[in-house]
């Protein structure tokens, strides 16, 4: 019993010391293992949903209701940070009434799998340099086809 306690204390202290040392080394290295810079990796999901998001933006810009209809779930709704939900039909009607949509680019795209759904989030900037943070929830419709189930839209605060 004495030897077990002796070795347990030594092993615990050694493990604690090792973890502390590793944390210190990581902190000095800027939190990057082996000192290498992190490089974004394009995943299959990023490619697939980046293309879907681009198709959606093109359909909005062209006011192509037929194309938008093929990309939206029957249960689609838009939720804005300012409050309130906009149902599918109202959102489609708004696309016709609003001035030409001038999204410039999508950046910082990240896609997560959540069960059968995929959640894409990204920054969307327009020609005036304004940015919005978008979170889209995509639901599988059939083999290889996805429909936009929900969109969460929030303006990004201007940098001082």
C-alpha positions in Angstrom: 0.0 0.0 0.0 2.8 2.4 0.8 4.6 1.8 -2.5 1.3 2.3 -4.5 0.7 5.7 -2.8 4.3 6.7 -3.3 4.2 5.9 -7.1 0.7 7.4 -7.5 1.9 10.7 -6.1 5.0 10.7 -8.2 3.1 9.8 -11.4 0.4 12.5 -10.7 3.0 15.1 -10.0 5.0 14.1 -13.1 1.8 14.3 -15.2 0.9 17.7 -13.8 4.4 19.0 -14.5 4.3 17.6 -18.1 1.0 19.3 -18.8 2.2 22.6 -17.3 5.3 22.5 -19.3 3.4 21.7 -22.5 1.0 24.7 -21.8 4.0 27.0 -21.3 5.7 25.9 -24.5 2.4 26.3 -26.4 1.9 29.8 -25.0 5.4 30.9 -26.0 4.9 29.5 -29.5 1.7 31.5 -29.9 -0.6 28.5 -29.3 0.5 26.9 -32.6 1.9 23.4 -32.4 5.4 22.9 -33.9 5.5 26.6 -34.7 3.8 26.2 -38.1 1.1 28.7 -39.2 -2.4 27.4 -39.5 -3.5 27.0 -43.2 -7.2 27.0 -44.0 -8.1 23.7 -45.7 -10.9 23.6 -48.3 -13.1 20.6 -47.3 -15.6 18.9 -49.6 -18.4 20.4 -47.6 -16.9 23.9 -48.0 -16.7 23.4 -51.7 -20.2 22.0 -52.0 -21.9 24.6 -49.8 -19.8 27.4 -51.2 -21.3 26.5 -54.6 -24.8 26.4 -53.2 -24.4 29.7 -51.5 -23.0 31.2 -54.8 -26.0 29.8 -56.7 -28.3 31.4 -54.1 -26.6 34.8 -54.4 -26.7 34.6 -58.2 -30.4 33.8 -58.1 -31.0 36.7 -55.8 -29.0 39.1 -58.0 -30.9 38.0 -61.1 -34.3 38.0 -59.3 -34.6 34.4 -60.5 -37.6 33.1 -58.5 -37.6 29.8 -60.2 -34.0 29.1 -59.2 -34.6 30.5 -55.6 -37.6 28.1 -55.4 -35.4 25.1 -56.1 -32.9 26.1 -53.4 -35.4 26.9 -50.6 -37.1 24.4 -48.3 -41.0 24.8 -48.2 -40.4 25.6 -44.5 -37.7 28.2 -45.1 -37.6 31.3 -42.9 -35.2 34.2 -42.5 -34.3 35.4 -39.0 -32.6 38.8 -38.6 -30.6 40.0 -35.6 -32.9 43.0 -35.5 -35.8 40.7 -34.6 -38.6 38.9 -36.3 -38.9 36.1 -38.7 -39.7 36.3 -42.4 -41.5 33.3 -43.9 -40.5 31.9 -47.3 -43.2 33.5 -49.5 -42.6 36.9 -48.0 -38.9 36.6 -48.5 -39.4 35.6 -52.1 -41.6 38.6 -52.7 -39.0 40.9 -51.0 -36.4 39.7 -53.5 -38.5 41.1 -56.4 -39.2 44.5 -54.6 -35.7 45.3 -53.3 -33.1 47.1 -55.5 -30.6 44.9 -57.3 -28.8 42.7 -54.8 -25.1 43.5 -55.0 -23.2 41.0 -52.9 -19.5 41.2 -53.6 -18.1 38.1 -52.0 -18.4 35.4 -49.4 -15.5 35.0 -47.0 -14.7 33.0 -43.8 -16.9 30.1 -44.9 -17.1 27.3 -42.4 -19.5 24.3 -42.7 -20.5 22.0 -39.9 -22.4 18.7 -40.0 -25.1 18.5 -37.4 -26.9 15.2 -37.8 -28.4 15.1 -41.3 -28.2 18.9 -41.7 -25.3 21.1 -42.6 -24.7 24.5 -41.1 -22.8 27.0 -43.1 -21.6 30.4 -41.7 -19.8 33.1 -43.5 -19.3 36.8 -44.0 -21.1 38.4 -46.9 -19.8 41.8 -48.2 -21.4 44.1 -50.6 -20.1 46.7 -53.1 -20.2 49.5 -50.4 -17.9 47.4 -48.1 -20.7 46.6 -45.6 -20.6 43.1 -44.2 -23.2 40.7 -42.8 -22.7 37.5 -40.8 -24.9 34.7 -42.2 -25.7 31.3 -40.8 -27.5 29.0 -43.2 -29.0 25.7 -42.2 -29.2 23.3 -45.1 -31.4 20.2 -45.0 -31.0 17.2 -47.3 -33.9 16.9 -49.8 -32.9 13.9 -51.9 -29.6 12.2 -53.0 -27.1 15.0 -53.5 -29.7 17.8 -53.2 -29.9 20.3 -50.3 -32.5 22.9 -49.5 -32.0 26.0 -47.4 -34.2 25.5 -44.3 -33.3 28.6 -42.3 -31.1 31.7 -42.6 -29.9 33.8 -39.7 -28.6 37.3 -40.8 -26.8 39.9 -38.7 -24.9 43.0 -39.7 -21.3 43.1 -38.8 -20.3 46.2 -36.9 -18.1 48.6 -38.8 -14.5 48.7 -37.7 -13.4 51.9 -36.1 
